[in-house]
Amino acid sequence: MATLKALVLGCSLKPSPASSSSELLGREVLTALADHDVDGEVIRIADHDVRFGVSTDEGDGDAWPCIRTKLLSAQILVIATPIWMGQPSSITKMILERLDAELAESDEQGRPSMYGKVAVVAVVGNEDGAHHVAAEIFQALNDVGFTVPAAGSTYWVGEAMQKLDYQDAGPKPETTGNATATLAANAAHLARLLSVNPYSAS
């Protein structure tokens, strides 16, 4: 069985070395994917000078082109985001805006550049909104060509208006662990199907 590649984009507002619950859940997704012969890495966007914009390269030291190169070589994209005010983080939204540029890009067969890639989402927060956040991200990623597997999200949401983070939650809830395992199995399965039988150029 061929090894697939996954890229986890950690969309915490905090740069390293600050701890990040969303990055932790993203890493747990990567660990679960490893059980299905998927290798990969985590990039915390806040550690890189990614510019605002809607092109593949905003110039002047923009870090996105290097990250985009890694995305192009991966079969699975994982967006790991916190919830802020019921929304994906502003960094998540910036990444979605940068991916808008892919609507004008194509591969060697003339297909949109993100066709054949699978997208999944990991969400954490201490307020409501995990389903809303996943829905926003999935729609945007699907618009630019990503395919979403069944049960393609995992999340943990703590008690509203409290300060407990996922990384401090003690024993992790079985529901989140099960969702992460299912996400990984379905994402790897779908990515392999698409690698063998890709979409045709329209």
Backbone hydrogen bonds, N-H to C=O, Kabsch-Sander energy under -0.5 kcal/mol:
donor,donor_aa,acceptor,acceptor_aa,energy
4,L,37,D,-2.2
6,A,39,D,-2.5
7,L,76,I,-2.6
8,V,41,E,-2.8
9,L,7,L,-0.6
9,L,78,V,-3.1
10,G,8,V,-0.8
10,G,43,I,-2.8
11,C,9,L,-0.6
11,C,80,A,-3.2
18,A,15,P,-1.4
24,L,20,S,-2.0
25,L,21,S,-2.3
26,G,22,S,-2.1
27,R,23,E,-2.6
28,E,24,L,-2.0
29,V,25,L,-1.9
30,L,26,G,-2.0
31,T,27,R,-2.4
32,A,28,E,-2.2
33,L,29,V,-2.5
34,A,30,L,-1.6
35,D,31,T,-0.7
35,D,32,A,-0.9
36,H,33,L,-2.3
37,D,34,A,-1.5
38,V,33,L,-1.1
39,D,4,L,-3.1
39,D,37,D,-0.5
41,E,6,A,-1.3
43,I,8,V,-3.0
45,I,10,G,-2.2
45,I,43,I,-0.8
47,D,44,R,-2.0
48,H,45,I,-2.2
50,V,48,H,-2.0
51,R,49,D,-0.5
62,D,59,G,-0.8
63,A,49,D,-2.3
66,C,63,A,-0.5
67,I,63,A,-1.5
68,R,64,W,-3.4
69,T,65,P,-1.8
70,K,66,C,-1.4
71,L,67,I,-2.0
72,L,68,R,-2.6
73,S,69,T,-1.1
74,A,71,L,-1.2
75,Q,5,K,-2.3
76,I,5,K,-1.7
77,L,118,V,-3.2
78,V,7,L,-2.8
79,I,77,L,-0.5
79,I,120,V,-2.3
80,A,9,L,-2.4
80,A,78,V,-0.6
81,T,79,I,-0.6
81,T,122,A,-2.7
83,I,124,V,-1.5
84,W,87,Q,-2.7
87,Q,84,W,-1.7
89,S,82,P,-0.8
93,K,89,S,-2.0
94,M,90,S,-2.0
95,I,91,I,-2.2
96,L,92,T,-2.3
97,E,93,K,-2.1
98,R,94,M,-2.2
99,L,95,I,-2.2
100,D,96,L,-0.8
100,D,97,E,-0.5
101,A,98,R,-1.3
102,E,99,L,-1.9
103,L,100,D,-1.7
104,A,101,A,-1.8
105,E,102,E,-1.4
107,D,111,R,-2.8
110,G,107,D,-1.9
113,S,102,E,-0.6
113,S,105,E,-1.6
114,M,144,V,-0.5
115,Y,112,P,-2.0
117,K,114,M,-1.8
118,V,75,Q,-2.8
119,A,147,T,-2.2
120,V,77,L,-2.6
121,V,152,G,-2.1
122,A,79,I,-2.8
123,V,154,T,-2.2
124,V,81,T,-1.8
125,G,156,W,-1.4
133,V,129,G,-2.7
134,A,130,A,-2.5
135,A,131,H,-2.3
136,E,132,H,-2.3
137,I,133,V,-2.2
138,F,134,A,-3.0
139,Q,135,A,-2.3
140,A,136,E,-1.9
141,L,137,I,-2.7
142,N,138,F,-2.7
143,D,139,Q,-2.1
144,V,140,A,-1.1
145,G,142,N,-1.4
146,F,141,L,-2.3
147,T,117,K,-2.7
152,G,149,P,-0.8
154,T,121,V,-2.0
156,W,123,V,-2.0
158,G,125,G,-2.8
161,M,126,N,-1.1
162,Q,126,N,-0.6
162,Q,159,E,-1.5
168,D,165,D,-1.2
169,A,166,Y,-1.5
177,G,173,P,-1.9
178,N,174,E,-2.7
179,A,175,T,-2.2
180,T,176,T,-2.5
181,A,177,G,-2.2
182,T,178,N,-2.4
183,L,179,A,-2.7
184,A,180,T,-2.3
185,A,181,A,-2.3
186,N,182,T,-2.7
187,A,183,L,-2.7
188,A,184,A,-2.4
189,H,185,A,-2.1
190,L,186,N,-2.6
191,A,187,A,-2.6
192,R,188,A,-2.1
193,L,189,H,-2.1
194,L,190,L,-2.5
195,S,191,A,-1.7
196,V,192,R,-1.6
197,N,193,L,-2.6
